[in-house]
Amino acid sequence: RRILFAMRDMGLTAGAKPVKSARVVGEILGKYHPHGDSSAYKAMVRMAQDFTLRYPLIDGIGNFGSRDGDGAAAMRYTEARLTPIAE
């Protein structure tokens, strides 16, 4: 919920231009979860994977992992915004 709320607060709706995932994670750490970036980014990656959730909540641009077990790229290489269903 914190991730979705922070992204909504930042104006990252489905029609908005995506921003770097590191910026979103920084916003989450600064306002809602000051305990480390890896857990926030892992949760964000999971919400962007179409093979993990029936309806992905985040539109991830870049390498967000694969079914074969490949991990996601570092947050500085990926971008994200909300999907219409998450608004």
N, CA, C and O atoms as a Tinker XYZ file with bonds, in Angstrom:
   348  protein
     1  N      0.810000   -1.200000    0.000000    73     2
     2  CA     0.000000    0.000000    0.000000    64     1     3
     3  C      0.850000    1.258000    0.000000    63     2     4     5
     4  O      0.509000    2.245000   -0.653000    81     3
     5  N      1.949000    1.225000    0.728000    73     3     6
     6  CA     2.811000    2.409000    0.794000    64     5     7
     7  C      3.377000    2.756000   -0.573000    63     6     8     9
     8  O      3.493000    3.928000   -0.929000    81     7
     9  N      3.722000    1.742000   -1.324000    73     7    10
    10  CA     4.298000    1.966000   -2.650000    64     9    11
    11  C      3.265000    2.602000   -3.568000    63    10    12    13
    12  O      3.544000    3.598000   -4.235000    81    11
    13  N      2.077000    2.025000   -3.598000    73    11    14
    14  CA     1.022000    2.550000   -4.460000    64    13    15
    15  C      0.622000    3.960000   -4.041000    63    14    16    17
    16  O      0.403000    4.824000   -4.890000    81    15
    17  N      0.526000    4.193000   -2.735000    73    15    18
    18  CA     0.160000    5.517000   -2.242000    64    17    19
    19  C      1.227000    6.542000   -2.611000    63    18    20    21
    20  O      0.905000    7.652000   -3.033000    81    19
    21  N      2.496000    6.172000   -2.452000    73    19    22
    22  CA     3.584000    7.095000   -2.785000    64    21    23
    23  C      3.592000    7.417000   -4.275000    63    22    24    25
    24  O      3.802000    8.565000   -4.666000    81    23
    25  N      3.361000    6.401000   -5.104000    73    23    26
    26  CA     3.345000    6.636000   -6.549000    64    25    27
    27  C      2.162000    7.510000   -6.944000    63    26    28    29
    28  O      2.285000    8.369000   -7.817000    81    27
    29  N      1.034000    7.294000   -6.312000    73    27    30
    30  CA    -0.146000    8.126000   -6.585000    64    29    31
    31  C      0.124000    9.566000   -6.150000    63    30    32    33
    32  O     -0.245000   10.517000   -6.840000    81    31
    33  N      0.772000    9.708000   -4.995000    73    31    34
    34  CA     1.131000   11.022000   -4.473000    64    33    35
    35  C      2.090000   11.760000   -5.409000    63    34    36    37
    36  O      2.030000   12.984000   -5.530000    81    35
    37  N      2.973000   11.010000   -6.069000    73    35    38
    38  CA     3.939000   11.595000   -6.999000    64    37    39
    39  C      3.313000   11.912000   -8.359000    63    38    40    41
    40  O      3.956000   12.522000   -9.213000    81    39
    41  N      2.065000   11.500000   -8.557000    73    39    42
    42  CA     1.390000   11.759000   -9.821000    64    41    43
    43  C      1.751000   10.786000  -10.922000    63    42    44    45
    44  O      1.647000   11.118000  -12.103000    81    43
    45  N      2.174000    9.590000  -10.555000    73    43    46
    46  CA     2.597000    8.593000  -11.545000    64    45    47
    47  C      1.425000    7.729000  -11.989000    63    46    48    49
    48  O      1.452000    6.508000  -11.837000    81    47
    49  N      0.417000    8.354000  -12.528000    73    47    50
    50  CA    -0.741000    7.624000  -13.029000    64    49    51
    51  C     -0.389000    6.939000  -14.347000    63    50    52    53
    52  O      0.720000    7.095000  -14.857000    81    51
    53  N     -1.323000    6.195000  -14.884000    73    51    54
    54  CA    -1.067000    5.433000  -16.111000    64    53    55
    55  C     -0.731000    6.341000  -17.297000    63    54    56    57
    56  O      0.005000    5.930000  -18.195000    81    55
    57  N     -1.247000    7.537000  -17.312000    73    55    58
    58  CA    -0.985000    8.452000  -18.412000    64    57    59
    59  C      0.251000    9.312000  -18.226000    63    58    60    61
    60  O      0.641000   10.041000  -19.138000    81    59
    61  N      0.865000    9.238000  -17.065000    73    59    62
    62  CA     2.037000   10.065000  -16.772000    64    61    63
    63  C      3.302000    9.453000  -17.359000    63    62    64    65
    64  O      3.348000    8.267000  -17.684000    81    63
    65  N      4.306000   10.277000  -17.484000    73    63    66
    66  CA     5.611000    9.806000  -17.949000    64    65    67
    67  C      6.259000    9.001000  -16.817000    63    66    68    69
    68  O      6.267000    9.458000  -15.674000    81    67
    69  N      6.798000    7.823000  -17.108000    73    67    70
    70  CA     7.422000    7.024000  -16.042000    64    69    71
    71  C      8.698000    7.680000  -15.514000    63    70    72    73
    72  O      9.389000    8.399000  -16.237000    81    71
    73  N      8.993000    7.420000  -14.248000    73    71    74
    74  CA    10.213000    7.950000  -13.636000    64    73    75
    75  C     11.089000    6.783000  -13.173000    63    74    76    77
    76  O     10.627000    5.644000  -13.097000    81    75
    77  N     12.331000    7.071000  -12.872000    73    75    78
    78  CA    13.263000    6.042000  -12.413000    64    77    79
    79  C     12.739000    5.400000  -11.129000    63    78    80    81
    80  O     12.202000    6.071000  -10.248000    81    79
    81  N     12.908000    4.100000  -11.053000    73    79    82
    82  CA    12.459000    3.364000   -9.873000    64    81    83
    83  C     13.185000    3.837000   -8.621000    63    82    84    85
    84  O     12.612000    3.815000   -7.532000    81    83
    85  N     14.424000    4.259000   -8.757000    73    83    86
    86  CA    15.185000    4.743000   -7.607000    64    85    87
    87  C     14.523000    5.973000   -6.991000    63    86    88    89
    88  O     14.569000    6.160000   -5.775000    81    87
    89  N     13.921000    6.794000   -7.812000    73    87    90
    90  CA    13.231000    7.982000   -7.298000    64    89    91
    91  C     12.001000    7.596000   -6.490000    63    90    92    93
    92  O     11.721000    8.187000   -5.447000    81    91
    93  N     11.268000    6.600000   -6.977000    73    91    94
    94  CA    10.088000    6.118000   -6.259000    64    93    95
    95  C     10.506000    5.487000   -4.937000    63    94    96    97
    96  O      9.898000    5.755000   -3.900000    81    95
    97  N     11.534000    4.655000   -4.968000    73    95    98
    98  CA    12.014000    4.001000   -3.743000    64    97    99
    99  C     12.508000    5.050000   -2.750000    63    98   100   101
   100  O     12.275000    4.911000   -1.550000    81    99
   101  N     13.172000    6.075000   -3.215000    73    99   102
   102  CA    13.619000    7.158000   -2.339000    64   101   103
   103  C     12.460000    7.862000   -1.665000    63   102   104   105
   104  O     12.532000    8.206000   -0.485000    81   103
   105  N     11.402000    8.074000   -2.408000    73   103   106
   106  CA    10.193000    8.695000   -1.849000    64   105   107
   107  C      9.584000    7.805000   -0.766000    63   106   108   109
   108  O      9.163000    8.294000    0.282000    81   107
   109  N      9.539000    6.511000   -1.022000    73   107   110
   110  CA     8.983000    5.561000   -0.055000    64   109   111
   111  C      9.835000    5.540000    1.213000    63   110   112   113
   112  O      9.304000    5.569000    2.323000    81   111
   113  N     11.145000    5.489000    1.047000    73   111   114
   114  CA    12.041000    5.467000    2.209000    64   113   115
   115  C     11.943000    6.755000    3.013000    63   114   116   117
   116  O     11.949000    6.730000    4.244000    81   115
   117  N     11.855000    7.866000    2.319000    73   115   118
   118  CA    11.815000    9.155000    2.995000    64   117   119
   119  C     10.548000    9.407000    3.784000    63   118   120   121
   120  O     10.585000   10.050000    4.832000    81   119
   121  N      9.430000    8.908000    3.292000    73   119   122
   122  CA     8.155000    9.228000    3.932000    64   121   123
   123  C      7.529000    8.093000    4.730000    63   122   124   125
   124  O      6.881000    8.342000    5.746000    81   123
   125  N      7.712000    6.844000    4.287000    73   123   126
   126  CA     6.901000    5.775000    4.863000    64   125   127
   127  C      7.668000    4.590000    5.433000    63   126   128   129
   128  O      7.146000    3.912000    6.318000    81   127
   129  N      8.874000    4.310000    4.969000    73   127   130
   130  CA     9.552000    3.067000    5.358000    64   129   131
   131  C     11.064000    3.276000    5.422000    63   130   132   133
   132  O     11.772000    2.870000    4.500000    81   131
   133  N     11.574000    3.894000    6.475000    73   131   134
   134  CA    13.009000    4.221000    6.531000    64   133   135
   135  C     13.900000    3.067000    6.990000    63   134   136   137
   136  O     14.696000    3.241000    7.913000    81   135
   137  N     13.783000    1.897000    6.367000    73   135   138
   138  CA    14.532000    0.740000    6.842000    64   137   139
   139  C     15.427000    0.086000    5.804000    63   138   140   141
   140  O     16.077000   -0.909000    6.125000    81   139
   141  N     15.493000    0.572000    4.621000    73   139   142
   142  CA    16.333000   -0.042000    3.590000    64   141   143
   143  C     15.593000   -0.120000    2.275000    63   142   144   145
   144  O     14.380000   -0.323000    2.230000    81   143
   145  N     16.351000    0.045000    1.202000    73   143   146
   146  CA    15.721000    0.134000   -0.108000    64   145   147
   147  C     15.421000   -1.208000   -0.752000    63   146   148   149
   148  O     14.551000   -1.280000   -1.620000    81   147
   149  N     16.103000   -2.267000   -0.363000    73   147   150
   150  CA    15.933000   -3.543000   -1.072000    64   149   151
   151  C     14.531000   -4.117000   -0.910000    63   150   152   153
   152  O     13.973000   -4.643000   -1.873000    81   151
   153  N     13.953000   -4.031000    0.274000    73   151   154
   154  CA    12.610000   -4.584000    0.464000    64   153   155
   155  C     11.569000   -3.795000   -0.320000    63   154   156   157
   156  O     10.638000   -4.377000   -0.876000    81   155
   157  N     11.720000   -2.480000   -0.370000    73   155   158
   158  CA    10.771000   -1.658000   -1.123000    64   157   159
   159  C     10.884000   -1.945000   -2.618000    63   158   160   161
   160  O      9.870000   -2.053000   -3.308000    81   159
   161  N     12.111000   -2.067000   -3.120000    73   159   162
   162  CA    12.288000   -2.321000   -4.549000    64   161   163
   163  C     11.815000   -3.721000   -4.924000    63   162   164   165
   164  O     11.207000   -3.899000   -5.979000    81   163
   165  N     12.082000   -4.714000   -4.086000    73   163   166
   166  CA    11.621000   -6.076000   -4.372000    64   165   167
   167  C     10.098000   -6.143000   -4.436000    63   166   168   169
   168  O      9.542000   -6.827000   -5.295000    81   167
   169  N      9.428000   -5.443000   -3.537000    73   167   170
   170  CA     7.963000   -5.419000   -3.562000    64   169   171
   171  C      7.459000   -4.719000   -4.819000    63   170   172   173
   172  O      6.464000   -5.136000   -5.413000    81   171
   173  N      8.144000   -3.662000   -5.218000    73   171   174
   174  CA     7.767000   -2.939000   -6.427000    64   173   175
   175  C      7.953000   -3.809000   -7.666000    63   174   176   177
   176  O      7.109000   -3.803000   -8.562000    81   175
   177  N      9.045000   -4.551000   -7.720000    73   175   178
   178  CA     9.309000   -5.460000   -8.841000    64   177   179
   179  C      8.217000   -6.512000   -8.924000    63   178   180   181
   180  O      7.720000   -6.812000  -10.010000    81   179
   181  N      7.845000   -7.069000   -7.794000    73   179   182
   182  CA     6.806000   -8.104000   -7.763000    64   181   183
   183  C      5.475000   -7.576000   -8.302000    63   182   184   185
   184  O      4.759000   -8.292000   -9.002000    81   183
   185  N      5.146000   -6.326000   -7.975000    73   183   186
   186  CA     3.890000   -5.742000   -8.456000    64   185   187
   187  C      3.936000   -5.410000   -9.945000    63   186   188   189
   188  O      2.894000   -5.167000  -10.554000    81   187
   189  N      5.125000   -5.396000  -10.536000    73   187   190
   190  CA     5.261000   -5.088000  -11.962000    64   189   191
   191  C      5.332000   -6.333000  -12.836000    63   190   192   193
   192  O      5.215000   -6.233000  -14.057000    81   191
   193  N      5.522000   -7.498000  -12.237000    73   191   194
   194  CA     5.682000   -8.728000  -13.013000    64   193   195
   195  C      4.323000   -9.308000  -13.398000    63   194   196   197
   196  O      3.490000   -9.587000  -12.536000    81   195
   197  N      4.109000   -9.484000  -14.695000    73   195   198
   198  CA     2.826000  -10.012000  -15.166000    64   197   199
   199  C      2.675000  -11.499000  -14.881000    63   198   200   201
   200  O      1.560000  -12.019000  -14.940000    81   199
   201  N      3.754000  -12.194000  -14.576000    73   199   202
   202  CA     3.671000  -13.619000  -14.262000    64   201   203
   203  C      3.540000  -13.868000  -12.756000    63   202   204   205
   204  O      3.385000  -15.014000  -12.334000    81   203
   205  N      3.601000  -12.817000  -11.951000    73   203   206
   206  CA     3.457000  -12.960000  -10.502000    64   205   207
   207  C      2.046000  -12.611000  -10.052000    63   206   208   209
   208  O      1.449000  -13.330000   -9.251000    81   207
   209  N      1.522000  -11.525000  -10.559000    73   207   210
   210  CA     0.168000  -11.091000  -10.216000    64   209   211
   211  C     -0.745000  -11.252000  -11.422000    63   210   212   213
   212  O     -0.312000  -11.111000  -12.566000    81   211
   213  N     -1.982000  -11.542000  -11.164000    73   211   214
   214  CA    -2.948000  -11.663000  -12.265000    64   213   215
   215  C     -3.103000  -10.328000  -12.992000    63   214   216   217
   216  O     -3.137000  -10.274000  -14.222000    81   215
   217  N     -3.194000   -9.266000  -12.215000    73   215   218
   218  CA    -3.284000   -7.922000  -12.770000    64   217   219
   219  C     -2.144000   -7.088000  -12.184000    63   218   220   221
   220  O     -2.241000   -6.648000  -11.038000    81   219
   221  N     -1.073000   -6.864000  -12.937000    73   219   222
   222  CA     0.042000   -6.062000  -12.412000    64   221   223
   223  C     -0.424000   -4.665000  -12.017000    63   222   224   225
   224  O     -1.222000   -4.048000  -12.722000    81   223
   225  N      0.070000   -4.179000  -10.906000    73   223   226
   226  CA    -0.323000   -2.872000  -10.395000    64   225   227
   227  C      0.626000   -1.769000  -10.834000    63   226   228   229
   228  O      0.284000   -0.588000  -10.785000    81   227
   229  N      1.814000   -2.157000  -11.263000    73   227   230
   230  CA     2.821000   -1.196000  -11.699000    64   229   231
   231  C      3.234000   -1.520000  -13.126000    63   230   232   233
   232  O      3.475000   -2.677000  -13.471000    81   231
   233  N      3.310000   -0.485000  -13.945000    73   231   234
   234  CA     3.792000   -0.630000  -15.318000    64   233   235
   235  C      5.298000   -0.411000  -15.285000    63   234   236   237
   236  O      5.770000    0.724000  -15.231000    81   235
   237  N      6.039000   -1.498000  -15.318000    73   235   238
   238  CA     7.488000   -1.419000  -15.239000    64   237   239
   239  C      8.126000   -1.366000  -16.610000    63   238   240   241
   240  O      7.795000   -2.158000  -17.492000    81   239
   241  N      9.036000   -0.436000  -16.784000    73   239   242
   242  CA     9.765000   -0.309000  -18.034000    64   241   243
   243  C     11.218000   -0.674000  -17.756000    63   242   244   245
   244  O     11.873000   -0.056000  -16.915000    81   243
   245  N     11.710000   -1.669000  -18.458000    73   243   246
   246  CA    13.053000   -2.168000  -18.227000    64   245   247
   247  C     13.003000   -3.627000  -17.819000    63   246   248   249
   248  O     11.977000   -4.285000  -17.988000    81   247
   249  N     14.087000   -4.132000  -17.290000    73   247   250
   250  CA    14.186000   -5.536000  -16.913000    64   249   251
   251  C     13.650000   -5.746000  -15.498000    63   250   252   253
   252  O     14.318000   -5.409000  -14.520000    81   251
   253  N     12.456000   -6.297000  -15.395000    73   251   254
   254  CA    11.854000   -6.592000  -14.101000    64   253   255
   255  C     11.847000   -8.085000  -13.814000    63   254   256   257
   256  O     10.997000   -8.566000  -13.065000    81   255
   257  N     12.780000   -8.824000  -14.398000    73   255   258
   258  CA    12.900000  -10.253000  -14.141000    64   257   259
   259  C     12.139000  -11.085000  -15.154000    63   258   260   261
   260  O     11.451000  -10.555000  -16.027000    81   259
   261  N     12.276000  -12.420000  -15.021000    73   259   262
   262  CA    11.596000  -13.328000  -15.941000    64   261   263
   263  C     11.113000  -14.561000  -15.197000    63   262   264   265
   264  O     11.458000  -14.780000  -14.036000    81   263
   265  N     10.317000  -15.354000  -15.879000    73   263   266
   266  CA     9.812000  -16.602000  -15.299000    64   265   267
   267  C     10.927000  -17.594000  -15.012000    63   266   268   269
   268  O     10.785000  -18.457000  -14.145000    81   267
   269  N     12.023000  -17.477000  -15.726000    73   267   270
   270  CA    13.142000  -18.403000  -15.581000    64   269   271
   271  C     13.957000  -18.166000  -14.317000    63   270   272   273
   272  O     14.914000  -18.894000  -14.055000    81   271
   273  N     13.597000  -17.176000  -13.544000    73   271   274
   274  CA    14.310000  -16.901000  -12.304000    64   273   275
   275  C     15.353000  -15.811000  -12.407000    63   274   276   277
   276  O     16.075000  -15.551000  -11.444000    81   275
   277  N     15.445000  -15.169000  -13.561000    73   275   278
   278  CA    16.377000  -14.055000  -13.700000    64   277   279
   279  C     15.886000  -12.903000  -12.832000    63   278   280   281
   280  O     14.696000  -12.589000  -12.823000    81   279
   281  N     16.787000  -12.288000  -12.117000    73   279   282
   282  CA    16.418000  -11.179000  -11.250000    64   281   283
   283  C     16.193000   -9.898000  -12.026000    63   282   284   285
   284  O     16.555000   -9.790000  -13.198000    81   283
   285  N     15.602000   -8.949000  -11.369000    73   283   286
   286  CA    15.364000   -7.644000  -11.980000    64   285   287
   287  C     16.664000   -6.852000  -12.023000    63   286   288   289
   288  O     17.586000   -7.103000  -11.247000    81   287
   289  N     16.723000   -5.905000  -12.932000    73   287   290
   290  CA    17.881000   -5.015000  -13.007000    64   289   291
   291  C     17.879000   -4.100000  -11.785000    63   290   292   293
   292  O     16.879000   -3.998000  -11.075000    81   291
   293  N     18.986000   -3.452000  -11.554000    73   291   294
   294  CA    19.076000   -2.509000  -10.443000    64   293   295
   295  C     18.079000   -1.376000  -10.653000    63   294   296   297
   296  O     17.724000   -1.048000  -11.785000    81   295
   297  N     17.636000   -0.787000   -9.557000    73   295   298
   298  CA    16.579000    0.224000   -9.655000    64   297   299
   299  C     16.992000    1.453000  -10.448000    63   298   300   301
   300  O     16.135000    2.196000  -10.923000    81   299
   301  N     18.288000    1.676000  -10.596000    73   299   302
   302  CA    18.716000    2.842000  -11.377000    64   301   303
   303  C     18.531000    2.643000  -12.876000    63   302   304   305
   304  O     18.620000    3.601000  -13.642000    81   303
   305  N     18.272000    1.399000  -13.304000    73   303   306
   306  CA    18.086000    1.101000  -14.724000    64   305   307
   307  C     16.627000    0.925000  -15.127000    63   306   308   309
   308  O     16.341000    0.793000  -16.317000    81   307
   309  N     15.708000    0.917000  -14.189000    73   307   310
   310  CA    14.301000    0.662000  -14.505000    64   309   311
   311  C     13.454000    1.898000  -14.227000    63   310   312   313
   312  O     13.842000    2.781000  -13.462000    81   311
   313  N     12.291000    1.937000  -14.866000    73   311   314
   314  CA    11.343000    3.030000  -14.666000    64   313   315
   315  C      9.978000    2.445000  -14.364000    63   314   316   317
   316  O      9.705000    1.290000  -14.694000    81   315
   317  N      9.122000    3.237000  -13.739000    73   315   318
   318  CA     7.817000    2.710000  -13.347000    64   317   319
   319  C      6.763000    3.809000  -13.290000    63   318   320   321
   320  O      7.063000    4.993000  -13.140000    81   319
   321  N      5.518000    3.364000  -13.416000    73   319   322
   322  CA     4.328000    4.191000  -13.201000    64   321   323
   323  C      3.196000    3.229000  -12.866000    63   322   324   325
   324  O      3.356000    2.017000  -13.007000    81   323
   325  N      2.069000    3.743000  -12.430000    73   323   326
   326  CA     0.935000    2.895000  -12.078000    64   325   327
   327  C      0.217000    2.395000  -13.323000    63   326   328   329
   328  O      0.259000    3.040000  -14.371000    81   327
   329  N     -0.436000    1.256000  -13.209000    73   327   330
   330  CA    -1.314000    0.768000  -14.272000    64   329   331
   331  C     -2.707000    1.337000  -14.024000    63   330   332   333
   332  O     -2.987000    1.800000  -12.918000    81   331
   333  N     -3.577000    1.316000  -15.014000    73   331   334
   334  CA    -4.932000    1.850000  -14.810000    64   333   335
   335  C     -5.691000    1.159000  -13.678000    63   334   336   337
   336  O     -6.482000    1.805000  -12.992000    81   335
   337  N     -5.472000   -0.117000  -13.473000    73   335   338
   338  CA    -6.199000   -0.835000  -12.423000    64   337   339
   339  C     -5.759000   -0.399000  -11.022000    63   338   340   341
   340  O     -6.524000   -0.544000  -10.069000    81   339
   341  N     -4.553000    0.128000  -10.884000    73   339   342
   342  CA    -4.036000    0.559000   -9.579000    64   341   343
   343  C     -4.473000    1.968000   -9.213000    63   342   344   345
   344  O     -4.303000    2.393000   -8.070000    81   343
   345  N     -5.022000    2.683000  -10.153000    73   343   346
   346  CA    -5.456000    4.051000   -9.870000    64   345   347
   347  C     -6.731000    3.995000   -9.096000    63   346   348
   348  O     -7.285000    5.036000   -8.743000    81   347
